[in-house]
Amino acid sequence: MAITIKDIFKLDSLTSMKIVAGDEGIEKQVEWVYVAECFEDPLEGIQWLQGGELVFITGSKMKGNLSIF
């Protein structure tokens, strides 16, 4: 069974989660979940993505403006 971004947003435990990059891909299938700690650059690991990943960036070590989250 394929899981989409839309399916993930229906999970009770993730009701406070929000999309920050637009909802054009809300029907796309998730093939891999990637959780990352973001230190200085939120896009630091983007070069390693191949498509189909759902990326959670915690941002717990970020300094400065957290309003981007």
N, C-alpha and C positions, 0 to 999 in steps of 0.2 A: 504494500500500500504506500503510495506516495504521499508525502506531507508537504503542504504549501505554507508560505508565510501567513496566509489568511487563517489556516488551521491553527498555527501557533498562537496567533492573537486571540483565539477563542479559549485558550487554556486559562482557568480561573487564577492560577498563580502568577500569570503575566498580564493581568488587566491594567496595570499601571505603565506598562511598556508602551513606547510611542515610536513611530517611524519618523526618522529625521531626514531621510534622503528621498522622500517622495514615495507614492504608492503605486507607481507604474508596474512594478514587479510583484504585486501582492499575490498573484496567482502562480508565481514560479515555484517549482519544486525545490525543496531543501535536500541537498545531497550530503552535506557535512556541516556540523556545528563547530565553530571556532571561538573559543573564549580567550581574550587577550587582556593583559594589563597594559595600559597606555601610560608611558612616562612623560615624554615631551611632545612627540608628534603623533596625533591620533591616526595618521595614515602610514605610520612607519612600516607595517607589514603588508601593505596592499600589493606589493610586487609579487607576493607569493600566492595570491588568490587566483583561481582558475575559472571560477564560475560555479554557481550552485551552492556556495557557502553562505551560512548565516553567521555573521560575526557579531559577537557581544564584546564590547569594550567597556571595562569596568571604570576606568578613569580614576581609580582610588588614589593613585600616586601623582595625579596631575597637579600642577601649580598654576596659579593665576585664574583666568576666566573660565569658570565651569559652566557658563550659560550656554555653551554649544551643546551640552547634554540636555 
